[in-house]
């Protein structure tokens, strides 16, 4: 059974979308009462590099992707119900072969 969230209560959502790569990656920011934030988004087929300022946890909630962390050569597959962490001041390449990959990105302390 997946432990990934299916719902967030008592939050504020920014209505302006975060749009990357000509609309192939789109997310919305969710703000929590404790000051933390997440983004909820989807990725269309393609390969995209994201740099990170803060550490992040990417939880895949639907679809599938392959991820290569910055400065590493190994690529790992992720599907619904799985997650990966990315260090601060780093980055990752995420590839979606088909369909949509939906995710929750948590910004870690």
Buried (B, 14 or more C-beta within 10 A) or exposed (E): EEEBEEEEEEEEEEEEEEEBBEEBBBBBBBEEEEEEBBBBBBBBBEBBEBEBEEBBBBBBBBBBBBBBBBEEEEEEEBEBEBBBEBBEEBBBBBBBEEEBBBBBBBBEE
